[in-house]
Amino acid sequence: MNYLNDIIQGTIGWFHFTTSVMAMITGLVVIFNPKGTIFHKRVGYVYVVSMLALNISSFFIVNFGGFSLFHFFAIVSLASIFGGMFPTLQKKKNWLGYHYYFMSWSVVGLYCAFWSEVGTRFVGNMKEFWWMVLLATVLTAMIGGIIINKKAKKINL
């Protein structure tokens, strides 16, 4: 039974990794290209599908004996995706601003999660190196916030 569990966890892990790389690439492409174009919409939908698959697959990965902080942030990530897509589909007042901010912060959150993943998988003992993950995450969020606000001014949000 352990062998089967290892195969399942390995398959889910690779799926999670693949969808995360796809989301990281498409997220950057959407952020650094013109908004509202057909290209933006197509790549954006690939990003959304990748993020949904990434977040859903995260609930099947158990590294810390059950529900962890990573799972909590997967829920936050799902909320940001839905928060960015619902206004787009409904097209109500101020929909563009909601879409822009939720989706942009979704990408920033994805990159913050990347640093946490790198820290837990490759750095080693998190008891000694937690501050590196925290620093990388805070810097990523700060840089992301600067880019988001600068672009928001350009598109008059």
N, C-alpha and C positions, 0 to 999 in steps of 0.2 A: 504494500500500500504506500510506503514511503517513496518508492520508485515512481509510482504513478503521480503522486503529489509533486515530486520534483520536476517531472516532465510538464505537468500542468503549470506550475509556478514559473518554470523556465519559458514556456510558450507565452504565457501572459506577460512576463517580464520583457521578452523581445517585442511583443506587440506594443506594449507600453512605451518602450524605447523608440520604436519606429514611428509611432504616432507623435511622440514628443518632438522628435527631430523634424518631422513634417510640419508640425505646428510652429516650431521655432523659426523655420525657414519662411513659411508662408506668412507668419505674423510680421516678420521684418519686411518682407516684400510689400505687404499692405501698408505698413506704417510709412515706408520711404517712397511710395509711389503716389501719383495723383489720386484723389478721392472721387468717387462717383462714376468712374469709368466702368466699362464692361469688364476690363481686366481686374479692377479692384473688386468687383462683385464676385467674379469667378474665383479668384484667389482667396477672397474673404470666405466664401462658402467652404472651400477646402480647409481653411483655417478652423472654421467652426466645427466641421465634421471631425477633423483631427483632434480638436480640444474635447469634444464630446466623447470620442473613443478613448482618448488619453485619460480623462477624468473617470469615466466609468470603469476602465480597466484598473485604475488605481485601487478601487475597492476590493479587488480580488487579490491584491498583493498584501501579504502580511509579513512584516519584518520585525515588528516590535510587540508581538504577542496579541495583536488585535487592533482595534480602532486606535489611530494615533493622530498626532498633530498634522501629519501629511494628509490623512483622510479628511480632517477638518478643512484644510486649505483646498482640497479637491472640491468640497461643497461650496466654498467661497468662489472658486474658479468657475464652477457651473453657474452660480448665481450671476457672476459678471458676464458670462456668455449669454445667458437668457436676458439679462438687463440690457445688453447691447443689441440683441436681435429683435426682441418684442417691439421696441419703438420703430425699428426699420420696417417691420411687417405691418404695423398699425398706421404709421405715418401721421400720428397726431401732433399737436403743437409741440414745438421744441424737440422733435424726434431726433434730429441730426446731432444735437448736442449730447443727448443721452447715449446715442449709438457711439459717437466718437469717444466719449470719456470711458464708458464701460468697456468697449473693445480695446481701446489703447491700454487701459489699466490691466486688462486681461493678458495682453502680451507682456507687459512689465511683470506681472505676477508669475507668468510662465518662466521668465528669465530668473526671477528670484528663486523659484522652485528648482531651477537648474542648479544654482549654487548650493542649495540645501542637499540636493541629490549628490552632487559631486562631493560635498563634505562628508556625507554619511557613507558613500560607497568607496571613495578613493583616498580621502585624507587619513582615515583611520579612526583613532580614538577621539570621539566627539567631546569627551570630558576635558581634553586638553586643547582642542582646536575649535571649539564652538564659536569663539570670538572671530575667527577667520570667516566662517559662514555668515555670521551676523554682519560683519563689515562688508562683505561682498554683496549681501542682500540689501543692506541700507544704501550702499553706493549705487546699486542697480536701480533701486526705487527712486533715489534722488535724481539720477541722470534721466531716468524714464519720465519723471515728473517735469523736468526742465524741457525735454523734447515735446511732451504732450502739450504743455502750456504754450510753448513757442509756436507749434503748429496750430493750436486752437486760435491764436491771435491772427495767424495768416488766413485762416478760413472763417474768421469773424464769429467765433463761438463765445 
